[in-house]
C-alpha cells in the first residue's frame, strides 16, 4: 500500500509539472520570452508559435491525471487505515 501511495505521489508531481509547462506555454503566447508580445527570433505573432488546442488538451489531461492519482492516494490511505484498525 505504501507503493501505491508513492506511485500516486509521483504521478501527482508529474501531472503538476505537465500542467505548469502548459500554463507557461499559454503565458508565452501573450508576453513572449522578451515580454514584448513577440517571441525572440521570429516575425510571427506569439499565438502562431503555440498550438493552443494541444496546450488546452495538456491542461485538461494533466488536471485529470492529478485527480486520478489523488484518488489512488486516498484509496491507499483508506486501505492502510483499515489495515491498522484490524491489527490494533
C-alpha positions as CSV (number, residue, x, y, z in Angstrom):
1,X,0.0,0.0,0.0
2,X,3.0,2.3,0.6
3,X,4.0,1.6,-3.0
4,X,0.6,2.8,-4.2
5,X,0.9,5.9,-2.2
6,X,4.4,6.6,-3.6
7,X,3.2,5.9,-7.1
8,X,0.3,8.2,-6.7
9,X,2.5,11.0,-5.3
10,X,4.9,10.6,-8.2
11,X,2.0,10.8,-10.6
12,X,0.7,13.9,-9.0
13,X,4.2,15.6,-9.2
14,X,4.4,14.6,-12.9
15,X,0.9,15.9,-13.6
16,X,1.7,19.2,-11.9
17,X,4.8,19.6,-13.9
18,X,2.9,19.0,-17.2
19,X,0.2,21.5,-16.1
20,X,2.9,24.1,-15.3
21,X,4.6,23.6,-18.6
22,X,1.2,24.0,-20.5
23,X,0.5,27.1,-18.4
24,X,3.9,28.6,-19.3
25,X,3.1,28.0,-23.0
26,X,-0.1,30.0,-22.6
27,X,1.7,32.7,-20.8
28,X,4.3,32.9,-23.5
29,X,1.6,33.3,-26.1
30,X,0.7,36.7,-24.5
31,X,4.1,38.0,-23.4
32,X,6.7,36.2,-25.4
33,X,10.1,35.4,-23.9
34,X,11.2,39.0,-24.0
35,X,7.9,40.4,-22.6
36,X,7.2,42.3,-25.8
37,X,4.5,40.0,-27.2
38,X,6.8,38.7,-29.8
39,X,9.0,35.6,-29.4
40,X,12.7,36.2,-30.0
41,X,13.9,35.5,-33.5
42,X,10.6,35.4,-35.4
43,X,8.2,37.8,-37.0
44,X,5.2,35.7,-36.4
45,X,2.8,36.7,-33.6
46,X,3.1,34.8,-30.4
47,X,-0.2,33.0,-30.9
48,X,1.2,31.4,-34.2
49,X,4.1,29.9,-32.2
50,X,1.9,27.8,-29.9
51,X,-0.6,25.1,-30.7
52,X,-3.4,26.2,-28.4
53,X,-5.5,23.1,-29.0
54,X,-2.6,20.9,-27.9
55,X,-1.9,23.2,-24.9
56,X,-5.6,23.1,-23.8
57,X,-5.6,19.4,-24.1
58,X,-2.4,19.2,-22.0
59,X,-4.0,21.4,-19.3
60,X,-7.2,19.3,-19.2
61,X,-5.3,16.0,-19.3
62,X,-2.9,17.0,-16.5
63,X,-5.8,18.1,-14.3
64,X,-7.5,14.7,-14.9
65,X,-4.2,12.8,-14.2
66,X,-3.7,14.7,-11.0
67,X,-7.2,13.9,-9.9
68,X,-6.8,10.2,-10.7
69,X,-3.6,10.0,-8.7
70,X,-5.2,11.8,-5.8
71,X,-8.0,9.3,-5.8
72,X,-5.4,6.5,-5.7
73,X,-3.7,8.2,-2.8
74,X,-7.0,8.5,-0.9
75,X,-7.8,4.8,-1.6
76,X,-4.3,3.7,-0.4
77,X,-4.7,5.9,2.7
78,X,-8.1,4.3,3.4
79,X,-6.8,0.8,3.0
80,X,-3.8,1.5,5.3
81,X,-6.1,2.9,7.9
82,X,-8.4,-0.2,7.7
83,X,-5.4,-2.5,8.0
84,X,-4.1,-0.6,11.0
85,X,-7.6,-0.8,12.6
86,X,-7.7,-4.5,12.1
87,X,-4.3,-5.0,13.6
88,X,-5.0,-2.8,16.6
